Amino acid sequence: MRVTSLLFVCAGNICRSPIAEELFKQIARARPALASIQVRSAGTIAMNGSRALRETSQVALEELGLDLTNHRSQNAEGMSADLILTLDRRVTRQAERLQMNGRVVMLGDFAGDGESVEDPYGSVLEAHRACARHIQRLVEAAAERLERENIIAD
């Protein structure tokens, strides 16, 4: 299956999924097989219009060179994408109940290691750093898999 749209989903869309979205976009700009994929993020319990957490924005910029200034949260209910990548198992179950249109898979399962990305909400800055590094590793692995699969699908 060729993936033309990708949705990263966490709980509130203010910590994990905005980092995953912007990181994938950054990676895709350098890879022609990924450049045309439409990428968004959302949250299963998100309130529309919230900014990324201050700690998340700070870590995203310092650790990954990502600017989350313009990010505004979106609720995932009713959204669709060819591939919906969730950040943990609880969010995967919630996304399935929201009847989202698309293949729902946990990012850790899709990237091949089966790991959940812990939510750093309410934690210290170092927890946000560890989360960002974990997301970076998984998104890079997911991008490599998508690149292989999209090239094969052409």
Residue pairs with C-beta under 8 A, 6 or more apart in sequence:
1 82
1 103
1 149
1 153
2 82
2 149
2 150
2 153
2 154
3 37
3 82
3 83
3 146
3 149
3 150
4 36
4 37
4 38
4 82
5 37
5 38
5 39
5 40
5 80
5 81
5 82
5 83
5 102
6 24
6 37
6 38
6 39
6 40
6 81
6 82
6 83
6 84
6 85
6 146
7 39
7 40
7 41
7 42
7 76
7 79
7 80
7 81
7 83
7 84
7 85
7 100
7 102
8 16
8 17
8 20
8 21
8 24
8 39
8 40
8 41
8 42
8 85
8 86
8 87
8 107
9 17
9 41
9 42
9 43
9 44
9 76
9 84
9 85
9 86
9 87
9 91
9 95
9 100
10 16
10 17
10 20
10 41
10 43
10 44
10 86
10 87
10 88
10 91
10 117
10 119
11 43
11 44
11 45
11 46
11 90
11 91
11 94
11 119
11 121
12 43
12 45
12 46
12 47
12 50
12 73
12 121
13 41
13 42
13 43
13 46
13 50
13 73
13 74
13 75
13 76
14 43
14 46
14 50
14 51
14 52
14 53
14 56
14 73
14 121
15 52
15 53
15 56
15 119
15 120
15 121
15 128
15 131
16 87
16 117
16 119
16 120
16 131
16 135
17 41
17 42
17 43
17 87
18 41
18 52
18 56
18 60
18 68
18 71
18 73
19 56
19 59
19 60
19 64
19 66
19 68
19 131
19 132
19 135
20 41
20 85
20 87
20 107
20 135
20 138
20 139
21 39
21 40
21 41
22 60
22 64
22 66
22 67
22 68
22 71
23 64
23 66
23 135
23 136
23 139
24 34
24 37
24 39
24 139
24 142
24 143
25 39
26 64
26 65
26 66
27 34
27 139
27 140
27 143
28 34
28 35
28 37
28 39
28 143
29 35
31 143
31 147
33 146
33 147
33 150
33 151
34 143
34 146
34 147
34 150
37 146
37 150
38 81
40 74
40 79
40 81
41 74
42 73
42 74
42 75
42 76
42 79
43 73
43 74
43 75
43 76
44 75
44 76
44 77
44 91
44 94
44 95
44 98
45 75
45 94
46 73
46 74
46 75
46 76
47 73
47 75
48 72
48 73
48 74
48 75
49 72
49 73
50 72
50 73
51 57
51 68
51 71
51 72
51 73
52 60
52 68
52 71
52 73
53 121
53 128
55 120
55 125
55 128
56 68
56 120
56 128
56 132
57 68
57 69
57 71
58 125
58 128
59 125
59 128
59 129
59 131
59 132
60 66
60 67
60 68
60 132
61 67
61 68
63 129
63 132
63 133
63 136
64 132
64 136
76 95
76 98
76 100
77 98
77 100
78 98
78 99
78 100
79 100
79 101
80 100
80 101
80 102
81 100
81 101
81 102
82 102
82 103
83 102
83 103
83 105
83 110
83 146
84 95
84 100
84 102
84 103
84 104
84 105
85 105
85 106
85 107
85 110
85 142
86 92
86 95
86 104
86 105
86 106
86 107
87 106
87 107
87 116
87 117
87 119
87 135
88 106
88 116
88 117
88 118
88 119
89 106
89 116
91 106
92 104
92 105
92 106
95 104
96 104
106 114
106 116
107 117
107 135
107 138
107 139
107 142
108 114
108 115
108 116
108 117
108 138
110 142
110 145
111 137
111 138
111 139
111 141
111 142
111 145
112 141
112 145
113 138
113 141
115 134
115 138
117 131
117 134
117 135
117 138
118 127
118 131
118 134
119 131
120 127
120 128
120 130
120 131
